[in-house]
Amino acid sequence: MKTVAIIGGGFSGTMAAVNLARLSDESLRVILINGKRPVGRGVAYSTTRSEHLLNVAARNMSALPDHPTHFVDWLRSRSEFNTVTDAELRESFVPRKIYGDYICSLLTSYLHPIDPKSQVDLQVIDDEALDVSIQGDEATITLKSGEPVAANIVLFATGNQPPSTFPCDSPLTYDPRFRPDPWSNWAEQLPAQGGHIVLLGTGLTAVDVIVTLAELKWQGRITAISRSGLLPRPHFRGIVYPDFIPENAPTLPLQELAKLVQQQCQRLERMSQNPAIAIDKIRPYTQRIWRGLSTEDKKEFLRRHAARWNSIRHRIAVSIHQHLTDALDAQRLEILEATIESLSACDDALKVNLRTQGDEKRAVAADLVINCTGPDTRMSHTDSPLLRNLLHSGVISSDELNMGVAVNDDYQTLTAAGEASTVCYAIGPLLRGTLWETTAVPELRVQAMNFAQSILQQQERAPQEYVIEYCI
Ligand SMILES: Cc1cc2nc3c(=O)[nH]c(=O)nc-3n(C[C@H](O)[C@H](O)[C@H](O)COP(=O)(O)OP(=O)(O)OC[C@H]3O[C@@H](n4cnc5c(N)ncnc54)[C@H](O)[C@@H]3O)c2cc1C
């Protein structure tokens, strides 16, 4: 019997396993190896806090591309939504922990299938994969526990890297005033009321921390720092807007594309509409356009446009954005646009050393510093023993931008010699350098299903449905 081993059991790996189990009509063994984070939940959906909401409306969060209403239908099984109308439920931004329950429930139904004729033997191993060696058409996975796992196919779905670290003049490893992991339980170490918390970053992770501090009724000052100084924008009520992306878009240079988008943004502004509509219209083409750009243009996009793109593209629920606006108005929250250079520990405070946009050096003293800078996107800096070993042995290689793993169109990883592997595949945020947009459920669910279909040698491919995320 063929064995497929999936390393990483967050959304991507779990849904790859679920798709193999639900689509296979032949005998198959699927082994889901997951360590550190709870299986089915990964980083995003393992939060236990109710104030951490999805940033995509429920109607666009089905885990199954061929069943677009699957998540909303599942929500109907929960009593807390009994009084919510169908229209409201589709547009709601539900707590992320509920989404984690959804993915876990999908996994459970295939781990312990009700159908006695089920062809797929699916099992979960709670362990960390450290290495994979390839002998011909077979792989052996080494686990931290020492137990080897043999497989015919290996899928890498290890998700995002942890945030990068900052230079510091003294080791901060045991300093309770610095939290390198924003998902650790920092709430137990809050400074006294009236203290000062500094967040390194102003993106979605920083927003999670800000809303949790409010939920904990912590009264003090919060400063969030990033190079762009941009907070995520709120979802909004959109309009029907014509397609403006020409057919030859994937062959255009960045400069022309940027000009095209700028013209549409200006047109929308003249119509008193949100220019983000122009960015949304690009979404169905983003991956193709990205693949068509030259390496130099990709680097230029990352340097000049990526921060703004992310703040417009990854929007947050209106209620969460209102909370940020209130905190800014009441001066409980300050946003600083500066480059974080280093940290230093003093007796009475931690210091965050900055360089401002005007090239001035400045230090901000904090009672607690939380690293919310988001995932480190440099593959060569990975601290994952698995990825380091695989890069070292040449089983995988990094993409041209050093942002993730190099793959071909079928997600087969490329060896150090540039050859497509017949054994190893990768999906999820590891494909960032190859696809750019590979972070949210609407992209990842398609990858998970396509991977399963290609392993099962099914010709069909997952429907790629892009639902523009407007509040209606
Ligand atoms: C805070 C947050 C909120 C988000 N909110 C939304 C949202 O509302 N809507 C949306 O569409 N998207 C959202 N996303 C984006 C997206 O859904 C997630 O990033 C997605 O869940 C990624 O899943 P993944 O399985 O690829 O990676 P991960 O969730 O990172 O899972 C990877 C798993 O692999 C395990 N692992 C790694 N290495 C090994 C190894 N060597 N051996 C064994 N196990 C290993 C990890 O411990 C982890 O469990 C959010 C992301 C974050 C971080």
The ligand as a Tripos MOL2 file, in Angstrom:
@<TRIPOS>MOLECULE
LIG
   53    58     1     0     0
SMALL
NO_CHARGES

@<TRIPOS>ATOM
      1 C1         -2.5020   34.8820   13.6440 C.3       1 LIG1
      2 C2         -2.9620   34.4780   12.2930 C.ar      1 LIG1
      3 C3         -4.2670   34.7010   11.9050 C.ar      1 LIG1
      4 C4         -4.7090   34.3060   10.6490 C.ar      1 LIG1
      5 N1         -5.9940   34.5210   10.2950 N.ar      1 LIG1
      6 C5         -6.4380   34.1080    9.0840 C.ar      1 LIG1
      7 C6         -7.8040   34.2890    8.6920 C.ar      1 LIG1
      8 O1         -8.6090   34.8330    9.4350 O.2       1 LIG1
      9 N2         -8.1810   33.8550    7.4670 N.ar      1 LIG1
     10 C7         -7.3040   33.2600    6.6100 C.ar      1 LIG1
     11 O2         -7.7020   32.8890    5.5130 O.2       1 LIG1
     12 N3         -6.0100   33.0950    6.9540 N.ar      1 LIG1
     13 C8         -5.5680   33.4980    8.1600 C.ar      1 LIG1
     14 N4         -4.2630   33.3020    8.5120 N.ar      1 LIG1
     15 C9         -3.3610   32.6970    7.5210 C.3       1 LIG1
     16 C10        -3.4470   31.1860    7.3650 C.3       1 LIG1
     17 O3         -4.7020   30.6260    7.5270 O.3       1 LIG1
     18 C11        -2.4620   30.4640    8.1960 C.3       1 LIG1
     19 O4         -1.1950   31.0030    8.1230 O.3       1 LIG1
     20 C12        -2.4860   28.9840    7.8560 C.3       1 LIG1
     21 O5         -3.1900   28.4680    8.8960 O.3       1 LIG1
     22 C13        -1.1450   28.3540    7.6050 C.3       1 LIG1
     23 O6         -1.2500   26.9800    7.8270 O.3       1 LIG1
     24 P1         -0.0520   26.0040    7.6470 P.3       1 LIG1
     25 O7         -0.5550   24.6540    7.9650 O.co2     1 LIG1
     26 O8          0.5490   26.1890    6.3020 O.co2     1 LIG1
     27 O9          1.0500   26.4680    8.6910 O.3       1 LIG1
     28 P2          1.0200   26.4750   10.2850 P.3       1 LIG1
     29 O10        -0.2750   26.9070   10.7980 O.co2     1 LIG1
     30 O11         2.2210   27.2410   10.7080 O.co2     1 LIG1
     31 O12         1.1870   24.9430   10.6830 O.3       1 LIG1
     32 C14         2.4100   24.2430   10.5220 C.3       1 LIG1
     33 C15         2.4170   23.0980   11.5020 C.3       1 LIG1
     34 O13         3.5520   22.2910   11.2360 O.3       1 LIG1
     35 C16         4.2170   21.9760   12.4480 C.3       1 LIG1
     36 N5          5.6170   21.7110   12.1220 N.ar      1 LIG1
     37 C17         6.5450   22.5560   11.6140 C.ar      1 LIG1
     38 N6          7.7190   21.9140   11.4320 N.ar      1 LIG1
     39 C18         7.5270   20.6460   11.8220 C.ar      1 LIG1
     40 C19         8.3600   19.4930   11.8720 C.ar      1 LIG1
     41 N7          9.6420   19.5340   11.4960 N.pl3     1 LIG1
     42 N8          7.8470   18.3260   12.3500 N.ar      1 LIG1
     43 C20         6.5520   18.2530   12.7300 C.ar      1 LIG1
     44 N9          5.7050   19.3190   12.7100 N.ar      1 LIG1
     45 C21         6.1910   20.4860   12.2570 C.ar      1 LIG1
     46 C22         4.0010   23.2300   13.3010 C.3       1 LIG1
     47 O14         4.2240   22.9940   14.6630 O.3       1 LIG1
     48 C23         2.5430   23.5310   12.9580 C.3       1 LIG1
     49 O15         1.6690   22.7660   13.7520 O.3       1 LIG1
     50 C24        -3.8060   33.6930    9.7650 C.ar      1 LIG1
     51 C25        -2.4760   33.4670   10.1560 C.ar      1 LIG1
     52 C26        -2.0570   33.8480   11.4160 C.ar      1 LIG1
     53 C27        -0.6290   33.5640   11.8240 C.3       1 LIG1
@<TRIPOS>BOND
     1     1     2 1
     2     2     3 ar
     3     2    52 ar
     4     3     4 ar
     5     4     5 ar
     6     4    50 ar
     7     5     6 ar
     8     6     7 ar
     9     6    13 1
    10     7     8 2
    11     7     9 ar
    12     9    10 ar
    13    10    11 2
    14    10    12 ar
    15    12    13 ar
    16    13    14 ar
    17    14    15 1
    18    14    50 ar
    19    15    16 1
    20    16    17 1
    21    16    18 1
    22    18    19 1
    23    18    20 1
    24    20    21 1
    25    20    22 1
    26    22    23 1
    27    23    24 1
    28    24    25 2
    29    24    26 1
    30    24    27 1
    31    27    28 1
    32    28    29 2
    33    28    30 1
    34    28    31 1
    35    31    32 1
    36    32    33 1
    37    33    34 1
    38    33    48 1
    39    34    35 1
    40    35    36 1
    41    35    46 1
    42    36    37 ar
    43    36    45 ar
    44    37    38 ar
    45    38    39 ar
    46    39    40 ar
    47    39    45 ar
    48    40    41 1
    49    40    42 ar
    50    42    43 ar
    51    43    44 ar
    52    44    45 ar
    53    46    47 1
    54    46    48 1
    55    48    49 1
    56    50    51 ar
    57    51    52 ar
    58    52    53 1
@<TRIPOS>SUBSTRUCTURE
     1 LIG1         1 GROUP 0 **** ****
